Amino acid sequence: MIKMRPSKLSLVSVILFVLLFSQCVLSQLRVGFYKDTCRVVEFIVKEEVVKAIIKDRGLAAALMRMHFHDCFVRGCDASILLNSTPSSTAEKDSFANNPSLRGYEVIDNAKARLEIVCKGVVSCADIIAFAARDSIEMAGGLGYDVPAGRRDGRTSLASEIIGNLPPPTFNVDQLTQMFANKGFTQEEMVTLSGGHTLGRSHCSSFSDRLYNFSGTLKQDASLDPTYAAKLKQQCPQGSTDPNVVVPMTSTPSIADAGYYIDILANRGLFTSDHTLLTSPPTANQVAENAKNPIQWKVKFATAMVKMGQLDVLTGSEGEIRANCRVINS
């Protein structure tokens, strides 16, 4: 029989505990979680998402982005939905989310209906995850099964945005490190960046590339000149109009590989988009995704499922909010 020294045995025990704990947490998120407690949950959420996107196609991007912004700060706990209080500014009112993030009313409507038929059962965090999946599918992406069982958090702090959400000015090394901190590979970072194929952006997120790139008072030389001229028409220098938004890609309402095609043509809107061309591995992945859009859709769906498991609350942790905007009293 092989004998192990106490120190080695202790280390093995710790590793086994971590592995078993991780598996236990993930096992509590499962497809069909509400099968016996609220069978209509996904039908109701999808119905609300479909109604909303029919009225406003831009909400597909908004709801997908809401899931990302929720999960990357404190994990997928619906902290993005909580309102600020007199003593604390919440995530939704941070510079990264206000006024750009929207779609809260879609979650509210789904929650209100679920509280009538399944009172106190379905978490706001799970509603966000279902809504993001349905939005992607509505925009032409692949649908996927969503493991559920998340619980809602009780804290939301705008101060936690910095260091958890990548700004549009990040370079490839900074993006790679931030995503690695969340457990993602560099390839998964490039895959999830493809979420920018949907939606629009305020001028403030990229105007430095047009008028003062890296403090030079000049245009970013890597931008396609024709594209840059068009952006300057849409976003005049010094403009602060919050109502002006620019399409992220040439097909802002369709979940396709247009994002990667645009990057290859030097029409990536953000610095954090174009930077994917500055590293051979990420540039190769951009080219591969542009060439194989179906493959990207499969990878994107897989990465979204993984993202939806970030630092989740399960079991008796957190709560099931009655109103997604405030914690239970």
Backbone bond lengths (Angstrom), bond angles and torsions (degrees), N, CA, C in turn:
res aa  C-N    CA-C-N  psi(-1)  N-CA   C-N-CA  omega(-1)  CA-C   N-CA-C  phi
1 M - - - 1.456 - - 1.528 109.59 -
2 I 1.344 116.37 136.68 1.453 121.10 -179.87 1.522 109.26 -81.79
3 K 1.325 115.34 128.11 1.461 119.86 177.97 1.528 109.56 -101.35
4 M 1.302 115.41 141.43 1.459 120.63 -179.83 1.510 109.82 -113.81
5 R 1.342 115.20 139.05 1.458 119.07 176.14 1.531 110.18 -64.74
6 P 1.343 118.15 149.74 1.463 120.88 -178.23 1.529 113.19 -52.97
7 S 1.353 116.79 -39.96 1.462 119.28 -178.16 1.516 110.75 -63.95
8 K 1.344 115.90 -42.72 1.463 119.46 179.25 1.519 110.57 -67.98
9 L 1.332 116.04 -39.64 1.459 120.15 179.44 1.515 110.37 -62.65
10 S 1.335 115.80 -40.69 1.461 120.27 179.36 1.528 110.71 -63.37
11 L 1.345 116.39 -42.62 1.455 120.59 -179.81 1.520 110.75 -63.45
12 V 1.347 116.34 -43.69 1.459 120.70 178.88 1.524 110.38 -61.76
13 S 1.331 115.84 -40.27 1.466 120.16 -179.56 1.527 110.87 -63.01
14 V 1.332 115.51 -41.71 1.461 119.49 179.53 1.520 110.35 -63.69
15 I 1.351 116.56 -45.51 1.460 120.94 -179.59 1.520 110.55 -60.99
16 L 1.333 116.31 -44.68 1.458 120.25 179.59 1.524 111.01 -63.25
17 F 1.334 116.46 -39.43 1.460 120.10 179.29 1.528 110.66 -62.78
18 V 1.350 116.02 -45.54 1.464 120.21 -179.74 1.517 110.61 -61.64
19 L 1.344 116.09 -44.20 1.458 119.90 -179.93 1.522 111.26 -63.39
20 L 1.322 116.30 -45.56 1.457 120.19 -179.17 1.520 110.76 -66.23
21 F 1.355 116.39 -38.88 1.458 119.74 179.05 1.524 110.52 -64.34
22 S 1.348 115.97 -43.79 1.462 120.18 179.80 1.519 110.55 -61.62
23 Q 1.337 115.97 -43.93 1.462 119.74 179.67 1.524 110.66 -64.80
24 C 1.325 116.08 -35.79 1.462 120.35 -179.85 1.524 110.56 -65.27
25 V 1.361 115.40 -43.93 1.464 119.32 179.23 1.515 110.68 -61.59
26 L 1.356 115.81 -48.04 1.454 119.33 -177.86 1.519 111.62 -66.45
27 S 1.332 115.96 -32.79 1.460 118.60 -178.28 1.527 110.86 -68.02
28 Q 1.332 116.80 -23.13 1.456 119.50 178.92 1.518 111.97 -77.06
29 L 1.337 117.27 -16.73 1.454 120.99 168.41 1.514 105.92 -93.30
30 R 1.295 117.11 120.01 1.465 118.46 -178.42 1.526 110.30 -147.06
31 V 1.300 113.79 149.83 1.461 120.17 175.21 1.526 107.94 -66.15
32 G 1.314 116.65 133.79 1.459 120.27 -178.18 1.513 113.56 82.46
33 F 1.328 117.25 20.88 1.460 121.35 -177.69 1.526 112.21 -55.61
34 Y 1.338 116.88 -34.97 1.470 120.98 -176.37 1.527 112.86 -97.46
35 K 1.305 116.27 16.12 1.471 120.89 -176.38 1.525 112.39 -55.02
36 D 1.318 117.06 -38.88 1.468 120.54 -176.20 1.532 113.28 -101.03
37 T 1.331 117.27 -9.10 1.463 119.38 -174.47 1.523 114.16 -116.35
38 C 1.341 116.89 -24.67 1.474 119.91 180.00 1.525 108.78 -163.54
39 R 1.316 114.81 74.69 1.469 120.48 -172.81 1.532 113.13 -62.35
40 V 1.332 117.28 -22.50 1.466 120.30 -175.08 1.526 113.25 -90.33
41 V 1.320 118.05 3.05 1.460 120.61 -171.31 1.525 112.51 -56.38
42 E 1.324 118.00 -50.18 1.462 119.26 -175.60 1.527 111.58 -70.98
43 F 1.316 116.83 -30.38 1.465 120.58 176.43 1.523 110.06 -65.39
44 I 1.334 116.64 -45.92 1.462 120.63 -178.43 1.519 111.17 -65.37
45 V 1.338 117.08 -45.10 1.462 119.78 179.71 1.525 110.24 -61.54
46 K 1.322 116.07 -45.88 1.468 118.81 -178.60 1.525 111.41 -63.45
47 E 1.309 117.00 -38.65 1.457 119.98 179.48 1.531 110.81 -61.22
48 E 1.329 116.98 -42.02 1.465 120.68 179.15 1.531 110.94 -67.95
49 V 1.332 116.29 -39.10 1.466 120.35 179.38 1.525 110.43 -65.16
50 V 1.313 116.42 -45.62 1.465 120.73 -179.44 1.529 110.47 -61.15
51 K 1.335 116.70 -46.00 1.474 120.17 179.25 1.523 111.09 -58.75
52 A 1.313 116.06 -42.37 1.463 120.54 -176.69 1.526 111.60 -68.68
53 I 1.337 116.84 -42.98 1.460 120.10 -176.22 1.522 111.49 -73.43
54 I 1.319 117.33 -29.45 1.468 119.64 174.59 1.526 109.89 -61.57
55 K 1.338 116.36 -37.21 1.464 120.70 178.88 1.527 112.04 -78.39
56 D 1.328 116.58 -32.49 1.469 121.20 -175.64 1.526 108.71 -148.24
57 R 1.321 117.12 99.51 1.465 121.64 -175.68 1.526 112.28 -62.62
58 G 1.320 116.21 -23.45 1.458 119.91 -179.96 1.516 113.75 -67.14
59 L 1.328 117.21 -16.00 1.463 120.01 -179.45 1.526 112.50 -70.36
60 A 1.321 117.62 -18.91 1.469 119.33 176.22 1.526 109.53 -61.03
61 A 1.323 115.84 -47.48 1.464 120.29 178.08 1.526 110.80 -64.98
62 A 1.333 116.49 -40.05 1.461 120.82 -176.78 1.525 112.09 -62.74
63 L 1.324 116.81 -43.66 1.465 120.17 -177.39 1.525 111.86 -72.70
64 M 1.330 116.34 -34.57 1.467 119.30 174.95 1.530 109.74 -64.92
65 R 1.326 115.91 -44.71 1.462 120.73 -179.19 1.529 110.72 -65.43
66 M 1.331 117.44 -35.37 1.455 121.11 177.87 1.531 110.84 -58.42
67 H 1.327 116.60 -42.15 1.466 121.00 179.54 1.525 110.07 -63.10
68 F 1.327 116.87 -44.57 1.460 121.86 179.33 1.524 110.32 -61.47
69 H 1.323 117.28 -48.90 1.458 121.29 -177.72 1.523 111.47 -67.42
70 D 1.314 117.25 -29.39 1.457 120.03 176.30 1.522 110.71 -70.41
71 C 1.319 116.33 -49.72 1.466 120.84 -173.18 1.523 113.60 -68.96
72 F 1.333 117.36 -33.63 1.458 119.66 -176.16 1.524 113.03 -78.10
73 V 1.318 117.58 -11.10 1.467 121.60 177.26 1.524 108.28 -120.62
74 R 1.311 117.34 109.32 1.471 123.45 -179.69 1.520 114.01 71.10
75 G 1.311 118.43 5.34 1.455 119.87 -177.47 1.519 111.44 86.71
76 C 1.327 115.81 176.41 1.476 121.50 -175.61 1.525 110.02 -80.46
77 D 1.339 115.51 78.21 1.468 120.43 -173.58 1.523 113.21 -126.54
78 A 1.349 116.62 13.81 1.466 121.88 179.65 1.522 112.77 63.73
79 S 1.324 117.58 21.76 1.464 119.77 176.19 1.528 110.91 -65.60
80 I 1.324 117.21 -22.58 1.463 122.15 178.73 1.531 111.98 -64.91
81 L 1.332 116.91 -21.11 1.468 120.83 -176.01 1.527 113.51 -88.67
82 L 1.323 117.29 -19.15 1.460 120.50 -174.06 1.527 111.71 -68.17
83 N 1.319 115.30 138.28 1.461 121.34 177.07 1.525 110.89 -76.74
84 S 1.323 115.00 153.55 1.464 119.58 172.84 1.526 109.68 -67.64
85 T 1.314 115.48 157.30 1.459 122.00 177.01 1.527 108.04 -120.08
86 P 1.335 118.00 168.14 1.472 119.21 179.33 1.527 112.80 -56.19
87 S 1.310 117.28 -25.87 1.467 119.89 -175.66 1.528 113.49 -104.30
88 S 1.336 117.88 -4.00 1.465 118.63 -175.16 1.530 111.18 -153.42
89 T 1.327 116.04 132.80 1.458 121.54 176.00 1.524 108.93 -89.35
90 A 1.328 116.21 125.09 1.458 121.67 -175.74 1.527 111.56 -85.18
91 E 1.320 115.33 167.15 1.468 122.41 -179.09 1.528 112.14 -53.97
92 K 1.324 116.56 -41.74 1.464 119.75 -174.94 1.520 112.70 -63.34
93 D 1.338 117.60 -20.13 1.452 121.47 -179.68 1.526 112.91 -102.33
94 S 1.319 117.01 11.73 1.462 120.72 176.55 1.525 109.68 -76.53
95 F 1.316 116.26 165.84 1.468 121.69 179.93 1.526 111.69 -61.19
96 A 1.332 117.49 -26.33 1.468 121.02 -177.54 1.526 112.56 -78.82
97 N 1.325 116.80 -18.66 1.465 120.27 -173.99 1.524 115.12 -120.13
98 N 1.300 117.66 -18.65 1.459 120.88 -177.55 1.525 109.62 -120.35
99 P 1.337 118.08 118.19 1.469 128.05 15.41 1.534 114.57 -101.92
100 S 1.317 117.82 12.23 1.472 119.62 -168.50 1.526 114.78 -75.24
101 L 1.329 117.89 -33.62 1.468 119.62 -176.32 1.525 110.38 -84.50
102 R 1.311 116.23 133.88 1.469 120.29 -179.61 1.522 109.73 -146.50
103 G 1.331 115.73 -179.41 1.456 120.62 -178.59 1.516 113.41 102.89
104 Y 1.334 116.26 4.81 1.470 120.35 -178.25 1.526 111.72 -58.63
105 E 1.336 116.12 -34.96 1.461 119.50 -176.85 1.524 111.61 -66.78
106 V 1.335 117.45 -26.65 1.469 120.17 177.63 1.527 109.65 -66.35
107 I 1.315 116.12 -43.48 1.466 121.11 177.70 1.528 109.95 -65.26
108 D 1.337 116.31 -42.27 1.471 120.64 178.95 1.530 111.03 -59.01
109 N 1.331 116.52 -44.90 1.463 120.42 -177.69 1.528 111.48 -64.41
110 A 1.319 115.91 -42.21 1.468 119.36 178.68 1.528 110.14 -64.99
111 K 1.319 116.47 -43.29 1.462 120.58 -179.17 1.533 110.99 -62.51
112 A 1.335 116.59 -42.91 1.467 120.20 -179.19 1.520 110.94 -60.00
113 R 1.317 116.42 -42.66 1.470 119.80 178.98 1.530 111.05 -67.73
114 L 1.319 116.58 -39.30 1.472 119.70 -178.86 1.525 111.57 -68.79
115 E 1.324 116.98 -32.62 1.459 119.39 178.78 1.530 111.43 -68.07
116 I 1.323 117.08 -23.07 1.466 120.43 177.39 1.529 110.53 -75.67
117 V 1.318 116.54 -42.50 1.479 119.69 -174.77 1.524 113.18 -96.66
118 C 1.331 117.82 -23.75 1.473 121.24 -177.92 1.527 108.47 -141.34
119 K 1.288 117.02 63.86 1.466 122.18 -173.08 1.533 111.83 -57.93
120 G 1.339 115.01 127.74 1.457 120.74 174.45 1.509 115.10 70.52
121 V 1.315 118.33 20.34 1.472 121.14 -174.32 1.530 113.16 -108.57
122 V 1.316 117.26 -47.16 1.472 121.26 -171.39 1.527 110.59 -96.31
123 S 1.318 115.83 128.00 1.462 120.16 -179.43 1.523 111.47 -78.29
124 C 1.308 115.18 154.24 1.466 120.93 175.47 1.523 110.04 -66.69
125 A 1.327 117.04 -32.91 1.466 121.43 179.01 1.521 110.94 -62.58
126 D 1.324 117.01 -40.72 1.461 119.70 177.89 1.526 111.47 -69.85
127 I 1.326 116.76 -35.49 1.469 119.68 177.90 1.531 109.88 -61.19
128 I 1.333 117.43 -42.30 1.460 120.72 177.66 1.525 110.69 -60.00
129 A 1.334 116.13 -44.27 1.468 120.43 -178.10 1.523 111.26 -64.26
130 F 1.332 116.86 -43.12 1.474 120.54 177.61 1.538 110.08 -64.47
131 A 1.321 116.54 -43.24 1.463 120.78 -177.23 1.524 111.69 -64.87
132 A 1.324 117.05 -37.73 1.465 120.52 178.12 1.521 110.33 -63.49
133 R 1.335 116.07 -45.60 1.466 120.16 178.02 1.526 111.30 -59.69
134 D 1.324 116.34 -45.98 1.466 120.51 -178.58 1.524 111.31 -65.11
135 S 1.326 116.74 -35.30 1.465 121.24 179.09 1.522 111.00 -65.80
136 I 1.309 115.84 -44.51 1.466 120.79 178.35 1.518 110.22 -60.57
137 E 1.320 116.10 -43.66 1.468 120.73 179.66 1.528 110.76 -65.20
138 M 1.328 116.90 -41.01 1.462 120.72 178.47 1.530 111.95 -62.62
139 A 1.336 116.14 -29.81 1.463 121.03 -178.20 1.525 112.52 -87.38
140 G 1.338 116.66 2.55 1.455 119.42 177.72 1.510 115.29 103.21
141 G 1.335 116.53 2.64 1.460 119.98 175.94 1.517 110.45 -82.40
142 L 1.331 115.34 -179.20 1.463 120.21 -179.82 1.525 110.26 -85.05
143 G 1.330 115.89 136.64 1.448 120.18 171.85 1.520 109.18 -75.37
144 Y 1.318 117.12 160.22 1.461 120.91 179.55 1.523 108.72 -154.42
145 D 1.322 115.57 156.56 1.456 120.78 177.38 1.528 109.14 -73.58
146 V 1.310 116.34 135.12 1.464 121.62 -178.73 1.527 109.85 -106.67
147 P 1.325 117.83 111.62 1.463 119.31 172.02 1.529 108.96 -63.74
148 A 1.311 117.05 134.73 1.465 120.65 -176.48 1.527 110.30 -125.19
149 G 1.322 114.45 174.96 1.453 120.90 -177.33 1.517 111.91 124.36
150 R 1.332 116.31 11.51 1.466 120.67 177.57 1.534 110.17 -69.65
151 R 1.297 114.95 151.99 1.462 120.83 172.91 1.524 108.36 -113.66
152 D 1.321 116.70 161.59 1.460 121.74 -177.18 1.520 111.64 -90.96
153 G 1.342 114.57 138.68 1.455 119.90 177.39 1.516 111.61 -79.58
154 R 1.319 114.98 170.15 1.467 120.52 -177.78 1.529 112.41 -118.02
155 T 1.340 116.31 8.65 1.457 120.52 -177.08 1.520 110.18 -133.65
156 S 1.322 116.80 140.12 1.460 122.14 175.21 1.517 108.50 -146.99
157 L 1.335 116.95 118.06 1.459 121.53 -174.96 1.524 110.65 -128.29
158 A 1.312 115.97 121.58 1.467 120.55 177.90 1.522 110.95 -59.82
159 S 1.311 116.77 -30.14 1.469 121.38 -177.88 1.529 112.29 -64.72
160 E 1.321 117.53 -18.04 1.467 120.35 -178.77 1.532 113.03 -87.59
161 I 1.321 116.37 -0.89 1.470 119.53 178.23 1.525 110.65 -65.19
162 I 1.330 116.36 -48.04 1.463 120.71 -179.25 1.523 109.31 -64.51
163 G 1.314 115.71 128.86 1.462 120.79 -178.99 1.508 113.32 94.13
164 N 1.336 116.33 -9.50 1.465 119.55 179.51 1.523 113.50 -120.58
165 L 1.328 117.77 -31.64 1.462 121.37 176.66 1.523 109.33 -108.14
166 P 1.323 118.24 128.15 1.465 120.20 -178.83 1.528 111.46 -72.49
167 P 1.329 118.38 125.87 1.465 120.73 177.15 1.534 110.28 -75.62
168 P 1.331 117.60 163.53 1.468 121.16 -177.81 1.522 113.90 -69.72
169 T 1.333 117.17 -4.82 1.464 121.34 -178.86 1.531 113.29 -97.20
170 F 1.313 118.15 -1.53 1.466 121.45 -176.18 1.525 111.58 -64.86
171 N 1.354 115.14 146.47 1.460 120.03 171.49 1.522 109.55 -94.17
172 V 1.313 116.84 177.36 1.463 120.71 -171.78 1.520 112.27 -64.45
173 D 1.335 117.49 -35.38 1.465 119.53 179.23 1.522 111.13 -68.33
174 Q 1.319 116.14 -39.99 1.465 119.89 178.76 1.530 110.83 -66.80
175 L 1.321 116.85 -40.67 1.466 120.40 177.20 1.518 110.85 -62.87
176 T 1.328 115.48 -46.42 1.463 120.23 -178.86 1.522 110.79 -58.85
177 Q 1.340 116.87 -42.85 1.461 120.75 -178.60 1.520 111.70 -68.47
178 M 1.331 117.18 -42.84 1.463 119.20 -179.09 1.521 111.08 -64.37
179 F 1.316 117.24 -42.54 1.463 119.97 178.78 1.530 110.71 -68.81
180 A 1.328 116.83 -35.20 1.467 119.88 176.55 1.524 110.41 -62.94
181 N 1.323 116.81 -36.70 1.463 121.08 177.50 1.529 111.65 -61.06
182 K 1.327 115.56 -25.01 1.467 120.73 179.19 1.533 111.72 -96.67
183 G 1.334 116.43 2.96 1.463 119.77 176.56 1.515 115.26 93.67
184 F 1.336 117.31 15.39 1.459 120.74 -178.36 1.527 111.40 -104.69
185 T 1.321 115.56 146.31 1.451 121.21 174.05 1.524 109.48 -77.47
186 Q 1.327 115.50 168.60 1.458 119.22 177.32 1.527 110.72 -63.39
187 E 1.323 117.25 -37.73 1.465 120.00 178.74 1.522 110.88 -64.60
188 E 1.325 117.06 -38.73 1.461 120.03 177.63 1.527 110.59 -66.83
189 M 1.338 116.46 -33.56 1.469 119.52 175.79 1.522 110.85 -62.26
190 V 1.341 116.81 -44.58 1.462 120.52 178.84 1.528 109.97 -64.99
191 T 1.324 116.46 -38.78 1.465 121.23 179.28 1.520 111.16 -63.27
192 L 1.329 117.06 -48.14 1.466 120.54 -178.87 1.524 112.14 -70.47
193 S 1.324 117.21 -27.41 1.465 119.91 175.46 1.519 110.51 -60.07
194 G 1.326 116.23 -24.90 1.458 121.30 177.79 1.516 113.48 -62.74
195 G 1.329 116.82 -10.98 1.464 120.04 173.60 1.518 111.49 -60.92
196 H 1.333 116.84 -19.96 1.464 121.03 177.01 1.522 111.94 -70.59
197 T 1.323 117.14 -3.24 1.462 119.32 174.27 1.527 110.80 -65.26
198 L 1.336 116.16 -19.64 1.471 121.62 178.65 1.518 110.31 -108.56
199 G 1.321 115.71 141.49 1.453 119.55 167.24 1.516 116.00 104.85
200 R 1.340 113.12 -174.08 1.456 122.17 -176.70 1.518 108.97 -136.09
201 S 1.317 115.42 164.04 1.463 120.24 -177.60 1.516 111.02 -132.50
202 H 1.327 115.96 148.47 1.456 120.70 171.01 1.526 109.19 -74.16
203 C 1.313 115.93 151.11 1.465 122.29 -175.98 1.530 112.38 -58.09
204 S 1.315 116.63 -33.58 1.463 120.72 -175.32 1.522 113.23 -61.02
205 S 1.332 117.10 -20.69 1.461 120.31 -177.75 1.523 113.56 -77.48
206 F 1.327 116.95 -14.29 1.475 119.17 -177.07 1.529 113.58 -143.38
207 S 1.323 118.67 0.94 1.472 120.51 -174.81 1.523 112.41 -60.99
208 D 1.342 118.00 -26.46 1.464 119.51 177.39 1.525 111.50 -61.06
209 R 1.321 117.42 -29.20 1.466 120.88 179.14 1.527 111.22 -70.72
210 L 1.305 116.10 -20.58 1.466 120.50 -178.07 1.523 112.55 -92.57
211 Y 1.341 116.83 -33.13 1.458 118.90 -169.53 1.531 115.68 -126.82
212 N 1.325 117.26 -20.81 1.470 118.48 -175.87 1.527 110.47 -154.96
213 F 1.318 115.20 58.84 1.463 119.18 -175.65 1.527 110.58 -70.02
214 S 1.306 115.96 124.41 1.472 123.20 179.79 1.529 111.72 53.22
215 G 1.336 115.86 33.76 1.453 120.58 177.05 1.520 115.18 73.30
216 T 1.335 116.90 18.58 1.474 120.36 -176.19 1.522 113.31 -92.54
217 L 1.326 117.22 -7.56 1.469 122.99 -173.39 1.532 111.60 62.17
218 K 1.309 115.75 21.35 1.460 121.12 179.77 1.526 110.26 -127.28
219 Q 1.312 115.32 169.62 1.466 123.05 178.11 1.525 110.46 -77.01
220 D 1.311 116.82 146.99 1.461 121.75 174.24 1.535 108.57 -62.07
221 A 1.322 115.94 116.34 1.468 120.73 -175.55 1.523 112.80 -65.39
222 S 1.332 117.51 -17.14 1.464 119.88 -178.39 1.529 112.38 -80.73
223 L 1.341 117.77 -12.75 1.460 121.47 179.66 1.531 110.78 -74.26
224 D 1.318 115.90 136.75 1.458 120.56 172.76 1.542 108.10 -56.92
225 P 1.338 119.05 124.85 1.474 121.74 -174.30 1.533 113.66 -56.90
226 T 1.325 116.62 -41.12 1.466 119.37 -179.94 1.524 110.79 -65.49
227 Y 1.316 115.38 -41.75 1.460 121.01 178.58 1.529 109.96 -64.78
228 A 1.321 117.07 -42.84 1.464 121.09 179.65 1.521 111.19 -62.29
229 A 1.324 116.75 -40.80 1.466 120.30 179.12 1.523 111.09 -63.03
230 K 1.317 116.37 -38.49 1.469 120.85 178.33 1.527 110.73 -66.01
231 L 1.334 115.42 -41.31 1.462 119.79 179.61 1.528 110.87 -64.95
232 K 1.317 116.77 -36.66 1.470 120.26 179.21 1.523 111.64 -66.33
233 Q 1.328 116.10 -32.91 1.469 119.28 176.13 1.521 110.64 -66.79
234 Q 1.340 115.52 -38.94 1.463 120.30 -178.67 1.520 111.91 -77.69
235 C 1.316 116.81 -30.02 1.461 122.13 -176.35 1.527 109.83 -128.96
236 P 1.342 118.02 79.67 1.470 120.95 179.36 1.526 110.87 -59.76
237 Q 1.310 115.79 149.11 1.459 120.31 -179.02 1.527 110.85 -57.72
238 G 1.328 115.66 131.90 1.452 121.47 178.93 1.515 114.60 85.23
239 S 1.338 117.66 -3.51 1.463 120.43 -178.90 1.519 110.63 -67.87
240 T 1.327 115.20 135.10 1.467 120.36 178.08 1.522 111.57 -125.15
241 D 1.315 115.78 18.84 1.466 120.86 -179.24 1.528 109.87 -64.57
242 P 1.336 119.28 113.63 1.464 121.65 -177.38 1.526 113.10 -71.60
243 N 1.321 116.45 -10.54 1.468 119.64 -178.53 1.527 113.09 -89.30
244 V 1.318 116.72 -10.26 1.468 120.39 -179.93 1.517 109.74 -84.67
245 V 1.321 115.85 121.92 1.461 121.19 176.79 1.529 109.03 -131.61
246 V 1.320 115.58 151.89 1.464 122.52 -175.72 1.529 108.59 -122.23
247 P 1.329 118.47 137.53 1.469 120.37 178.07 1.528 111.50 -58.92
248 M 1.313 115.94 137.68 1.463 120.17 178.54 1.525 111.72 -67.76
249 T 1.335 115.88 -33.70 1.463 121.37 179.89 1.525 108.84 -140.04
250 S 1.306 115.33 -177.89 1.468 119.83 177.60 1.521 112.32 -74.26
251 T 1.345 117.58 -13.30 1.476 122.03 177.74 1.523 108.83 -131.20
252 P 1.338 118.16 69.53 1.466 121.40 -170.17 1.520 116.08 -70.32
253 S 1.331 117.77 -7.66 1.470 119.92 179.77 1.524 112.16 -111.38
254 I 1.333 116.73 6.86 1.463 120.93 -176.30 1.524 110.11 -123.14
255 A 1.320 116.63 128.74 1.462 121.69 178.04 1.528 108.82 -81.43
256 D 1.326 115.55 83.92 1.456 120.66 -178.53 1.528 109.66 -131.47
257 A 1.326 115.93 -173.18 1.462 120.50 -178.65 1.519 112.27 -87.75
258 G 1.328 116.54 14.19 1.456 120.45 -179.48 1.517 113.04 -57.83
259 Y 1.312 116.81 -30.90 1.465 121.62 177.94 1.522 110.64 -56.74
260 Y 1.316 116.24 -47.51 1.460 120.95 -177.52 1.527 111.24 -72.27
261 I 1.302 116.68 -36.06 1.466 120.88 176.99 1.524 109.55 -62.64
262 D 1.325 116.36 -42.74 1.465 120.69 179.02 1.531 111.26 -64.53
263 I 1.315 117.16 -40.67 1.470 120.02 179.00 1.522 110.55 -60.63
264 L 1.332 116.25 -44.19 1.469 119.82 179.38 1.524 111.80 -61.93
265 A 1.335 116.31 -26.15 1.472 120.92 178.63 1.532 111.74 -93.33
266 N 1.340 116.39 14.33 1.474 122.17 -179.14 1.527 112.05 60.95
267 R 1.345 114.46 35.40 1.455 119.91 177.02 1.529 111.25 -119.31
268 G 1.321 116.02 29.97 1.460 119.60 171.71 1.522 108.52 -72.89
269 L 1.331 117.82 129.47 1.467 120.54 -171.34 1.524 112.76 -70.60
270 F 1.319 117.35 -46.55 1.463 121.77 -176.95 1.531 110.91 -93.50
271 T 1.316 115.32 157.94 1.464 120.23 169.22 1.523 109.69 -57.24
272 S 1.328 116.22 -38.89 1.473 121.24 -178.90 1.521 112.44 -69.48
273 D 1.332 117.87 -14.53 1.464 121.24 173.84 1.530 109.70 -85.66
274 H 1.328 115.62 -52.50 1.463 119.20 -176.86 1.525 111.82 -63.95
275 T 1.327 116.41 -29.81 1.460 119.93 -176.44 1.529 113.01 -60.67
276 L 1.326 116.87 -19.25 1.466 119.79 179.21 1.525 111.83 -65.04
277 L 1.333 116.95 -16.34 1.461 120.50 177.21 1.526 112.71 -86.72
278 T 1.325 117.14 -8.66 1.464 119.87 -173.37 1.523 113.83 -88.07
279 S 1.303 117.70 -3.71 1.463 122.85 177.95 1.522 108.34 -123.88
280 P 1.323 118.83 128.56 1.472 120.25 -178.38 1.535 114.36 -53.19
281 P 1.338 119.82 -45.21 1.481 118.71 179.56 1.528 112.95 -62.01
282 T 1.337 117.13 -45.06 1.465 118.87 -178.49 1.530 111.10 -72.79
283 A 1.329 116.79 -34.54 1.469 119.76 177.08 1.528 110.18 -63.14
284 N 1.316 116.50 -38.85 1.474 120.38 177.50 1.522 110.80 -64.37
285 Q 1.334 115.85 -38.80 1.463 119.42 179.60 1.525 111.15 -68.88
286 V 1.327 116.88 -36.61 1.464 120.75 175.77 1.519 109.66 -60.49
287 A 1.326 116.37 -47.40 1.464 120.78 -179.61 1.527 111.58 -63.65
288 E 1.330 115.90 -39.40 1.465 120.18 -179.94 1.524 111.19 -66.55
289 N 1.317 116.98 -41.68 1.468 120.68 179.27 1.527 111.62 -67.61
290 A 1.331 116.12 -36.37 1.460 119.76 177.69 1.527 110.94 -65.93
291 K 1.320 115.79 -34.51 1.463 121.38 -176.85 1.527 112.31 -81.38
292 N 1.340 116.03 -28.60 1.473 120.79 -175.63 1.531 110.36 -126.70
293 P 1.323 117.52 75.91 1.474 120.40 -175.21 1.527 113.76 -62.64
294 I 1.327 117.97 -34.76 1.469 119.65 179.18 1.522 110.15 -66.08
295 Q 1.318 115.49 -41.65 1.468 119.70 178.09 1.517 110.52 -61.28
296 W 1.355 117.14 -40.77 1.465 119.28 177.38 1.521 110.80 -62.79
297 K 1.321 117.89 -42.10 1.463 120.20 -179.61 1.526 111.44 -60.16
298 V 1.318 116.22 -38.89 1.474 120.38 178.15 1.528 109.64 -65.74
299 K 1.322 116.78 -46.91 1.465 121.10 179.91 1.529 110.86 -63.44
300 F 1.321 116.39 -37.54 1.461 120.29 -179.35 1.524 110.79 -66.00
301 A 1.323 116.60 -43.49 1.467 120.20 178.38 1.524 110.53 -61.51
302 T 1.326 116.80 -42.15 1.464 121.26 179.21 1.524 110.95 -63.65
303 A 1.337 116.30 -42.73 1.460 120.56 -179.71 1.527 111.58 -67.52
304 M 1.333 116.96 -33.76 1.462 120.21 177.90 1.526 111.24 -65.97
305 V 1.324 116.71 -39.09 1.473 120.08 176.91 1.526 109.58 -62.34
306 K 1.334 116.10 -43.67 1.467 120.16 179.30 1.520 110.63 -63.68
307 M 1.326 116.93 -44.11 1.458 120.72 179.97 1.525 111.09 -60.29
308 G 1.332 116.11 -36.85 1.456 121.30 -178.89 1.515 114.59 -66.66
309 Q 1.341 116.74 -5.40 1.461 120.95 178.80 1.525 112.40 -106.05
310 L 1.313 117.19 8.25 1.463 120.67 -177.54 1.531 111.61 -66.65
311 D 1.318 115.84 119.20 1.474 122.59 170.61 1.523 113.31 44.33
312 V 1.321 116.86 44.46 1.461 119.72 -176.71 1.527 111.81 -74.68
313 L 1.317 115.10 152.89 1.467 122.21 170.44 1.520 107.11 -94.67
314 T 1.324 116.99 133.91 1.460 120.52 -178.74 1.529 109.97 -139.51
315 G 1.325 114.84 175.31 1.467 119.86 176.65 1.514 111.88 63.12
316 S 1.330 116.10 -118.70 1.466 120.77 -179.48 1.527 112.24 -99.48
317 E 1.331 117.43 4.54 1.465 120.52 179.15 1.525 110.19 -72.92
318 G 1.322 116.27 152.65 1.454 119.87 176.98 1.514 112.25 60.50
319 E 1.327 115.24 -144.66 1.459 120.80 -177.61 1.521 109.62 -156.58
320 I 1.327 115.87 174.13 1.461 121.91 169.46 1.524 105.76 -108.23
321 R 1.324 117.31 102.63 1.460 119.97 -176.36 1.533 111.45 -64.32
322 A 1.307 116.02 142.52 1.467 121.38 173.63 1.527 109.52 -80.29
323 N 1.316 115.76 -33.12 1.465 123.54 177.99 1.524 105.62 -128.08
324 C 1.315 116.97 121.49 1.466 119.98 -173.39 1.515 114.01 -63.52
325 R 1.322 117.90 -17.76 1.463 121.43 -176.09 1.521 114.25 -89.02
326 V 1.334 117.56 -13.94 1.471 120.21 -178.52 1.527 109.61 -139.52
327 I 1.320 115.95 150.83 1.464 119.33 176.85 1.523 108.43 -73.17
328 N 1.328 114.91 158.27 1.467 119.74 177.08 1.517 110.15 -66.63
329 S 1.300 116.98 143.00 1.467 120.78 -179.77 1.529 110.09 -83.79
